[in-house]
Each structure stands twice: as C-alpha cells, then as structure tokens.
Amino acid sequence: MKRVLFDVAALISRVVLGVIFVAHGWQKWQGGLGAAAGQFREMGVPMPELSAGFAAIVELVGGALLILGLLVRPVALLLLIDMIGAIVFVHAGHGVLSQGGGWELPGALGALSLMLAALGGGRIGLDGIFHSTYRRRRERQIAEDDLAAHRPARRAEPTTVVTEGPATQVGPEGGPTTPARPEGEAAEQPNVPRQPNAPRPGHLNDEDMRDIDALVSDEPHQQKPPNR
C-alpha cells in the first residue's frame, strides 16, 4: 500500500514540476535565446549565452521528460543545478518571498527536483515500465540457468558400428573400443617364432621329399636310422 501511495505521489509531483519547467523553458525559446542571454547579462549571470541556452534546453526538454517519467533521476539532477544557479546568481540577495524577487519559487522547484533525483519517479512512468520488464526477464533468465544447473546430465552410451568385418563398438568419446568377438570363438593365439628347420604347417620337409623321389624312381627304399 505504501508503495502504491509513493507511486501516485511521485506521478503527481513529476507532472506538476514538469509543466512548470516546460512553461519557463518555452518562454525562453519563444522570446529567443538572444533576449534571454541579454537578461542573464543584466542580472550578472556569468557566461550569459551559455547559461541561457543551458537553462532553456534543460527546462523545456527536462520538463517534458519528467511528465513522461523517462530518465527522471538525471533530468532532476540537471534541473536542480539550474535552480541552484538561479538562486545563487539572481535571487539570493532579494530575500525569500518571490514578490521581492526572492528565492521562494526556485527554492521550491529545486527541493522537489532533489527529491526526485534521490527517490526516483515511481513505477507509473516509462522508467518504471522499462525497469519492470528488465527485472522480469532477468528473473526468468536466472530461473532457467538454475534449472539447467540442477538438471542431471545424460550419460553417453556406446554405439555399435556395423561394417563388413567384425563389429566395432564406439565409446562415449567417439573412440573405438575392443572389437566384439562372437560367442564360442576362441581367442587368437599370440604369434610364436618358428624354428628355422621346423616344417611349416601343411608343407613337407627335405627328407619327405627324398622318400617320395625314391618311390617314384623305383629305387630300393633305404631304411631310416632307428634314432630318427
């Protein structure tokens, strides 16, 4: 409830203050910056041309932005600087009441600008709309990141690559694993070095070849030594 009351009060303060500043800024623009600079020179304001241009732009544009509720804090700060300059260089030596040229009006406008610069313009305005939209998106992004962080990671399962040769399993990281061997097939024996004179499997040695030659030529068969 307090928040709603503050938003309504800030809206009313913004609109009233913005209308006053727009009126003063438009008066300076309508009369011409040259005439405004001449008045500033007569009142003893330093750098009258620059001061007149600053006051006219800040009051006209800043007042419109206060009504819309856009960039309320920086605009209110610039308007506060404008009013401090008016009090120091123009109204300080004329007392308080505005009837005698005192600082009553610029003091009130400056105090209200200070309040808006410190507290903001409330949620009823463009600043409040943009802030609410950004906050909702930020909260949604945080919730999605938190959900993704607590979601269990899926373990990769090895896949089987079908080729013409033996089946090869691909591991989780993409590298091949040990080839699959059908059931009942014996493991391959390691290569054992063969002796120089040992016959190869499926081949005849020199003595067997001589026996075959003797049988073919009808020569008497010589008995082999008993120790063979």
C-alpha positions in Angstrom: 0.0 0.0 0.0 2.8 2.4 0.9 4.5 1.6 -2.4 1.3 2.5 -4.3 0.9 5.8 -2.4 4.5 6.7 -3.3 4.0 5.9 -7.0 0.9 8.1 -7.1 2.6 11.0 -5.2 5.7 10.7 -7.4 3.5 10.8 -10.5 1.7 14.0 -9.4 4.9 15.7 -8.4 6.6 14.8 -11.7 3.7 16.1 -13.8 3.3 19.4 -11.8 7.1 20.1 -11.8 7.4 19.1 -15.5 4.6 21.5 -16.5 6.2 24.4 -14.6 9.6 23.8 -16.2 8.2 23.4 -19.7 6.4 26.7 -19.3 9.6 28.5 -18.3 11.7 26.8 -21.0 9.1 27.6 -23.7 9.1 31.2 -22.6 12.8 31.5 -23.1 12.6 29.7 -26.5 9.7 31.9 -27.6 11.5 35.1 -26.7 14.7 34.0 -28.3 17.9 32.9 -26.8 19.5 36.2 -27.6 17.0 38.1 -25.5 17.3 35.5 -22.6 21.1 35.9 -22.8 20.7 39.7 -22.5 18.5 39.4 -19.4 21.1 37.0 -17.9 23.9 39.5 -18.6 21.9 42.3 -16.9 21.4 40.1 -13.8 25.1 39.4 -13.6 25.0 35.7 -14.6 28.4 34.5 -15.8 28.6 33.3 -19.5 25.1 34.6 -20.3 24.8 33.0 -23.7 25.8 29.5 -22.5 23.8 29.9 -19.3 20.7 31.0 -21.3 21.0 28.0 -23.7 21.5 25.5 -20.8 18.5 26.9 -18.9 16.2 26.9 -21.9 17.1 23.3 -23.1 17.1 21.8 -19.6 13.8 23.4 -18.6 11.9 22.6 -21.8 13.2 19.1 -22.6 13.7 18.1 -19.0 10.2 19.2 -18.0 8.8 17.0 -20.9 10.8 14.0 -19.8 9.6 14.5 -16.2 6.0 14.3 -17.4 6.7 11.1 -19.3 8.7 9.6 -16.4 11.8 9.0 -18.6 15.3 9.4 -17.2 13.8 11.0 -14.1 16.9 10.9 -11.9 19.5 12.5 -14.3 16.9 15.1 -15.5 16.0 16.0 -12.0 19.7 16.5 -11.2 20.2 18.9 -14.1 17.1 20.8 -13.1 18.5 21.1 -9.5 21.7 22.5 -10.9 19.7 25.0 -12.9 17.8 26.2 -9.8 20.9 26.4 -7.7 22.4 28.7 -10.4 19.2 30.9 -10.4 19.3 31.1 -6.6 23.0 31.9 -6.3 23.3 34.4 -9.2 19.9 36.0 -9.3 17.6 35.6 -6.2 19.9 35.2 -3.2 20.2 38.9 -2.5 16.4 39.6 -2.6 15.2 37.6 0.4 12.8 34.7 0.4 9.5 35.9 -1.0 9.0 35.9 -4.7 7.2 39.3 -4.6 10.5 41.0 -4.0 12.5 38.7 -6.3 13.5 36.3 -3.6 14.4 32.6 -4.0 10.9 31.2 -3.0 10.0 29.7 -6.3 13.4 28.4 -7.4 14.0 27.0 -3.9 10.7 25.0 -4.0 11.4 23.8 -7.5 15.0 22.8 -6.6 13.9 21.0 -3.5 11.3 19.0 -5.4 13.9 18.2 -8.1 16.3 17.0 -5.3 13.6 14.6 -4.0 13.0 13.1 -7.4 16.8 12.7 -8.0 17.1 10.9 -4.7 14.0 8.7 -4.8 13.1 8.4 -8.4 9.9 8.9 -10.3 8.0 5.8 -9.2 6.6 3.0 -11.2 4.0 5.0 -13.1 6.1 6.1 -15.9 8.4 4.9 -18.7 11.3 4.3 -16.3 9.1 2.1 -14.2 7.8 0.1 -17.2 11.3 -0.5 -18.6 12.6 -1.4 -15.1 9.8 -3.9 -14.6 10.3 -5.5 -18.0 14.0 -5.9 -17.5 13.6 -7.3 -14.0 11.1 -10.0 -15.2 13.5 -11.0 -18.0 16.4 -11.2 -15.6 14.4 -13.3 -13.1 13.3 -15.7 -15.9 16.9 -16.0 -17.1 18.2 -16.7 -13.6 15.4 -19.4 -13.1 16.4 -21.1 -16.4 20.1 -21.1 -15.5 19.3 -22.6 -12.1 17.1 -25.3 -13.6 19.8 -26.2 -16.2 22.5 -26.4 -13.5 20.4 -28.9 -11.4 19.3 -31.0 -14.4 21.1 -34.4 -14.3 23.5 -34.9 -17.2 22.7 -37.8 -19.6 25.4 -40.4 -19.8 26.5 -41.3 -23.4 26.1 -45.0 -24.3 28.5 -46.8 -26.6 27.1 -47.4 -30.1 27.9 -50.3 -32.4 29.2 -49.5 -35.9 28.2 -52.2 -38.4 30.9 -53.0 -41.0 31.8 -55.9 -43.3 34.4 -57.2 -40.8 34.0 -57.7 -37.0 31.6 -55.4 -35.2 33.4 -52.4 -33.6 32.0 -50.6 -30.6 32.4 -46.8 -30.4 33.0 -45.5 -26.9 31.3 -42.4 -25.3 34.0 -40.1 -26.5 33.9 -41.4 -30.1 37.0 -43.7 -30.0 36.9 -47.4 -30.9 36.9 -50.0 -28.2 37.9 -53.6 -28.3 36.2 -55.4 -31.3 33.3 -57.6 -30.3 34.1 -61.4 -30.6 31.2 -63.9 -31.3 30.4 -66.3 -28.6 32.3 -69.7 -28.7 35.1 -68.3 -30.9 38.5 -69.0 -29.4 40.8 -66.1 -28.7 43.6 -65.7 -31.2 46.9 -67.2 -30.1 49.9 -64.9 -29.9 52.5 -65.2 -32.6 55.2 -67.7 -31.6 58.5 -67.5 -33.5 59.1 -70.7 -35.7 62.3 -72.7 -35.6 64.4 -72.5 -38.8 64.3 -76.3 -39.6 60.7 -76.8 -38.4 58.3 -77.7 -41.2 55.6 -75.2 -41.8 52.0 -76.3 -41.3 50.8 -78.1 -44.4 54.4 -78.3 -46.0 56.9 -81.3 -46.4 60.5 -81.3 -45.2 63.5 -82.3 -47.3 63.6 -86.0 -46.1 60.0 -86.5 -47.0 60.7 -85.2 -50.5 63.6 -87.6 -50.9 61.4 -90.6 -49.9 58.8 -89.5 -52.5 61.5 -89.2 -55.2 62.8 -92.8 -54.3 59.3 -94.3 -54.6 58.7 -92.6 -57.9 62.1 -93.8 -59.4 61.6 -97.5 -58.3 64.8 -97.4 -56.2 65.1 -99.7 -53.2 63.9 -98.0 -50.1 66.5 -97.2 -47.6 65.6 -97.8 -44.1 65.8 -94.8 -41.9 68.1 -94.9 -38.9 66.5 -96.1 -35.8 67.2 -92.9 -34.0 65.2 -90.8 -36.4 
